[in-house]
């Protein structure tokens, strides 16, 4: 592909699961005029960027992979980061995506040109590209969240967020302060605790933790998966339905979570002997309200003699330590932030500019929203993968990604067949969809469980991140792109007719 080309039909942003899935399905359907813009020098998305010690998936490997590209070589039930990244690289090679990848090309700004009905894109390498269609595969968990703590810049030691782990920095014998107890901290704290001289874990709210049913995948199993593929399909199906059943407690009958909570409490009591520490680690909200974590080694790590769980509020940070509200100074050589990501503000300001010069962040000033998590009024031909309210608390995000890609592909094929230059979801359609969705969310454990979480927008209290239902229901909703839901703009009469790719099978669904 010519790196200097200034016009493209479809621009995909990001080369994680979302971007690669979109590219693979486009190529399979006969679309070839596209590229994947990636800001880094290699592909992988979150599984490239997150490489802290112990980084692994918390969804079983056989489900956390593309349905059309099973991997018989997973070595564990829950794949570690390096294997997932290698899997994505293998997919890119298998589906011959190298000619479509543009590395070192981060999206700086996208502006919709109403006169031309095209997106004008500016990239970090200085290139300017005009694209008919813009597909965002940037994801919702890509921008690290750092706490606003007085004196943070005065700290003289080493500091980094878990996503930007500095492997060159030796933690052996150091005094380490870990701020935050999210999903990443659950994984890296057990790995670093045996190395450091002392570790202070600053906990604002304890997470609920379930046992992690992890184990190696035996050589015999891997042989069966490779030579008798139906065996892997059976395993994937079993995992899928076991995970899918959890939606009943999360979204339909939250009271059922009390039974799950008893399992988590037994896990805590079994692994933590000290009553005082056990009390510190016991949440005061219903399990599921925040993200449920899984670990077999987190509680034992916190029981070590060189680890202290600190629950007092952090008042400030000084050059050589952390001062808590009780006036105690906790000396530190290194600060590590396990404080998660800006899930409710997934994109920076001045990045996506739609009709009338309106910034997407202004459209989302009362919380992110989209139609079927994919399209936003006023932003024609912009398709979001892993957009608002597509996150899951119970199953694999790859299922949602594939459903959205199916929806986008159907939209593009409709546009090709009917010579449509742009589609823009009708505001009334998107608004009605989101009203119904928010009504459903009000009855879920995420909104009734008695906690504040990153699922909720801090400005409005709305849950703008999670899908309040089953993955098969979302798949039904996104199976067919309906032109009646969109304002369309025809191609000019003298515009060349592009080749029409093979038809894409569809079926219709509704939110209820």
N, C-alpha and C positions, 0 to 999 in steps of 0.2 A: 504494500500500500504506500502511496506517495505521502510522506510526512508533511509536505508543504501544501497539500490539497486544501483549498479553502471552502469547499462545499461538500456536504455529505447528506445522505437521506436520513439516517438514524444515528444519533450519538448516544452511547451508553456511558454513564459515569460510574466508575468503580468496577473492580475485578474480583470481588468476593463471590459468594454463592449467588447473589442476586444478579450481578452483572454477567457472570459466566452463563447462568441459566438462560438469561435473555438472549445472549449471543448464540448459544447452542441451538435454541429453538428457532431463532430467526434464520440461521444458516440451514437448518433442517427443512424449513418451510419455503426456501428458495430466495430469501432476502440476502443480498450480498453487499449492498451499499451501506455499510455501517462500520463504526469502529468502537473500541472500548478505551476510553480515556482513563488512565490510572496515574494518580499523583506520585506513587512510589516507583521504585525501579524493579519491582517484581509484583506478581499477582498474589491474591490470597485474602484481601480485606482484613476483617477482624482477626483471622487466624494467621495472618502475617504480622499484624501490629501487636497482638498480645502474645508474649513469649516469656512471661514471668515463670519462675520455678513452680512446677506443679500444674501449669495451665492445661486444662482438659475440658472436654464437653461434658455437660450434665444431662445429656440425652443419649440414649443408646446409639452406638455407631451405625447399626443397620437401618435406623430410621433417620438419623442425621446424615443423610446422603441423598443424592438424586435418585428418584425412582427409575429413571432411564439409564443410570450408570451405577449399578451395584458394585461394591468393592468386596471381594471375597477374602481380602488379605488383612482386614482389621485384626490387630493383635489383642485388643481388649474390648470388653463390652462397652466401655466409655473411652473413646479414642483420645489420646493425648494430642496436644496442639500440633506437634511436628507431623503426625500421621494425617491429620485433617488438611494441613497445608499441602502435604505431598499429594493427597487425593485430588485437591483442586488443580494442582499442576498437572497431574495425570489426565484429568478431564480436559484441560486446555489442549494437551498434546493429542489425546484420543480424537477430539472433535476438530482438530487442526485450526485452532484459533490464533496461532502466532501472527499471521498476517494482519489480524484485526486489532491487535493490542498495541497501544501507544503509551509507553511508560514515561515517567517524568512529566506527565501532562495533567496536572490537577486543574479542575474547574475553578476559575476565579470569579467569573460572572457570566450569567446567561440572561439575555434581554430578548423579549419577544417583539419582533418587528411586525406590527399589524399590517403595514402596507404589503409586505412580501409574504406574510403568514409563515414566517420562519423564525427560528431561534438564532440569535447572534451570540456566539460563544467566545469567551476569552479564556485562554489557558495559561498556566504558570510558566510554560516554556516560551511564551510570547506569541504563540500562534492564535489566529483569529479564524473561526470556522462558522459557516452558516449551515444550520441543520434544520430539516423539516420537522423532525421528531426528536424530543429529548427524553431519555429514560434515565431516571436517577436510581442507581443501585448503591447509594452511599450508606444506607442503613441508618438505624436510629441509635445504635450504641457505638458511635465512632468518635465523638468529641468528649475527651475526658472532662470530668467535673472536679474542680479544685475548690476546697473550702476557703471562705473569706475569713481568715484568722488574722487578727492584729499582730504585726511584727514578723509575718512570714518571710518577708524579704530580708530581714536582719539575720536570719539563720546562716551560720558560717559553715555548717557541715554539708554533707551530701543530701540531696532531696530529689525524689522523682515519683511520678504516678506509676501505678502498676503496669499501665500500657506502655510506658517508656522505660521499662526496666533496664538498668545499667549493669550488664553482666560483667563489665570490666572492674566494677567496684567490689572489692572483697569485704564481705560482711563478717568474716571470721573475727571474733573477739571484739566486735563493735557493740555500742549501745544503740539500739534501734527503737524508734518510735513509729508504730504503725497506726495511722489514723483512718478509721473506717473498718467495718466488718461486713462488707458486701461479698458477692460471689468470688471475686478475685482473692480477697484476703483469706477466705476460707481455704483456698488452695495453696497460697504461697506461705502463709504463716507456719504450717507444719513443716515445710521444707527448710525454712531459714532458722527456726527456733533452735535446733540443735547446734547451729554454727555460731550464733551470736553470744556475746557475753551476757547481755540482758535485753529483753524485749518488753516494751510497754505497748499494750494494745488499747487504744483509746476507742471505747465503745459508747456510741450514743444510744442505740437500740439493739438489743440482742436479736439475732435471727433465729428462726425455727430451723432445726437441722434434722434431717432424716438419715437413716443408714444408707450407705451407697452400695448397691448390689453389684459391685464391680468384680470382675475376674478375668483372667487371661482367656482368649479364644484358643482352643487347643488346635494342634496341627491337623488332627482328624477332621475337626469342624471346618477348618479352612480348606482342606482337600474336598470335602463334600460341597462346600459353597462354590468352589471353582469348577468341579467336574459334574455336579448335579445342581444347577442353579436354582431349581425349584425349592431346594432345602433352605436356601437363603431367603427366598420369597416367603416361605412359611414362617421363618423366624421374624422377618420384618413385619409380617402381618400380625403375629402374636404380640410383638412389642407395640405396634401401632394401636391395637385395640385395648391393650392394657393401659397405655397412656391416655388414650381417648376417653376411657371411662372416667378419668379423673375430672373431666369437665363438669360432671354432675355435681360434685361438691363445690367446685370453684364458682360456677356460674348459675346453676339451677337450684340446688338445695344446699346452701351454705352450712346449715346445721350439721350436715354429714361430716364436716371437717373436724368436728369434735372427736370422732373416732380416730382420725389421722393424727390429731394432736396428742392422743394418748400414746401412740407409737413413738412420736418424737420425744415425749417426756420420758418414756422408758429408756430410749437411747441416751438421753442426757443423764439420767440416774445411773445407768450402767457404766457410763464412761467417766463421770466426774464424781469422785469420792467425797471431796470437801463440801459440806453443806453450804458454806458461805459463798464459794465459787459457783456452786449449782444455782443458788438463788440469783446471783449476778447474771447468770447466763439464761435464766428463764424469762421468756418474753411475756408481756402483759396484754397481748392482743391475740386474736384468733389466728391459728395457722392458716396460711394462704393469703392473708391480707398483704403481706410483703412477699417477695419471691421466696419460695421454699428452697432451701439449699440441701445438698447431700454431701456427707463426708463421714469417713471412718477415723480420720486422724486429727481433726481440728480440736475436738474436746481434749484428747490426750495431750496435744501440744500446749494448750492453755493450762494444763495441770502441772507442767514442768516447773521446777524451782526457779528457773531464770526468766520466767514469763509472769507478767502481772497484767491483769485486766483493769483498766482505769475507767471509771464511769463518771467522774467529775467533769464538768464542762471545761473545755479549754479556754482559758482567759486570754492568753497571748503566747507567742513564741519569741524566745530570745536567741541570742547568738549560739548558745550551746545547749538549748533544751526547751522543754514545753512546760509552761506554767498553767496549772489548773486553778479553778475558781476557789479552791480551798487554800490557795497560796503555796502549795507544794510544787517544787521544781523537779522535773523529771529529766535528768541529763540525757542528751542524745548526740550521737555522732552522725546519725542518718535519719531522715524522715522519709517514710514511704506512705503514699496516699492510696488507700484502697477504697476510694470514694465514688467509684462508678463513673457514669457518663451523663451527658446532658440529653436525656431521653426525650424530654418535652420540648427541647429546642435543638432539634437534630441538625439544623443548617445555620450557618452564620448569616448575619444581616448583609444585605447588598449582594447576595449571591444569585437569587432567582428573582427576576423582575418581569412581571406579566403585563397584561393589557393596561394601558393608561399609565405605565411606569410605576405600578404598585408592587412594592416589595412583598414577597411571600411572607416575611416575618410580620408585616403589618396586617396582612390578611389573617394571620394566625395570632394576632395580639390577644385574643381571648381563648387561646388554645388551638393546637393543631387539629385539622379536620380535613377529610377528603371523602369522595364518593367511592365506596368499596375499598377504601384505603389507598386509592390509586390516582384519582383525578381531582383537581381543585378548580372551581369556577374562576374564570379570569386568567387561566394559564393554559391556553390551547396547546394540544399535542405534547403536554408535559405528563409523563406517567411516572408515578412513584412506586417503587418496589420496597416492601417493608415500610409503607407509609403509616399515617395515623391509624390507630386501632386495628393493627394487624398482628401485634405481638401476642404471644401465647404464654400461659402459665402452666400448661398441662401437656404439651406435645411438641413436636419438632417444627421449628420455623421453616425448614425446607419445604414442608407441605404447603405453607402459605405462599412462599416464594413461587413455587411451581403453579399454584392457582392464579396468582397475579400475572405471571408471565403468559399464561394461557389467555387471560382476559386481554392483555395488551396485544398479543399476537392476533387475536380475533379482531380487535379494533383496527389494526393496520391492514388486515386483509379486506375488511369492509371498505376502508378508505381507498385501497387500490382498485377494487372492483367498481366502486361508484364514483371514482375520480373526485374524491374529497380532499381538499388541501389541508383542512384543520378541523378538529373536533374540540368542543369546549363544553364541559358538563353544565347543564342548566342549574342555576343557583337554587331554584325551588326543589329540584330533584335531590341535589346534594344535601340541602337543609333538612328535607323530610327524612332522608336516610339517617342522618346523624341524630335527629331528634329521637327516632325510634331506637337507634343504637344506644344512646345515652340513657333512655328509659330502661333498657335491658341491663345496662351496667349498674344502675342504682341498686339492683337486687343481688348483685354478686358479692362474693366474699371480699373482693378488692375494695369495695365501697362501703361495706358494712362491718368489716372485721376489726374496727377500732384502732387503726394506725394511719400514719402518714407515710407514703411511699413514693418512689420515683415514678410509679404508674400514674400518679395524679399531678395535674398541672398546678404548680403552687399559686398561680394567679387566680384560678377559678375553682379549683378543687375537682375539675372534670377529669375523668380517666380518659386520656388521649392516646394511650399506648396499646391497650389490650383489646383483643377480640372476645366478646362475651358469648361464645358458643363453640360448637364443634368445628373441627377442620373440614369435615365432609360437607357441613352446611355452607361454609365459606366457599368451598369448591363449587357447590351448586350455584351460589350467587355470582361467581365470576366465570361461569362456563360460557356465557354468551354476552357479547357486547351489543347493547341495544342502541341503535342510532337515535331512537325517539327520546332518549335521555340527554341528548347532546344538541348543541347548536353547531351546525356544520357550515363550512365555507367551501364553495366549489373551487376546483382547479380552474385556471384560465382556459378558455376554449382552445387556444393555440398551444397549450402546454403539451409536451410529448407524453404519450401514454406509456407508463411503466409496465413491465411484464407482470402479469397477475400470478402470484405463487399458488401452489396447490391449496384447495379449500381446506379449512380447519373445522373439524366437527365441533358443534356447540349444542348447548341445551340451556334453558332459561331457569332462573331461580329468583326468590325474593328473600328479604331479610327475616321475615316472620317465620 
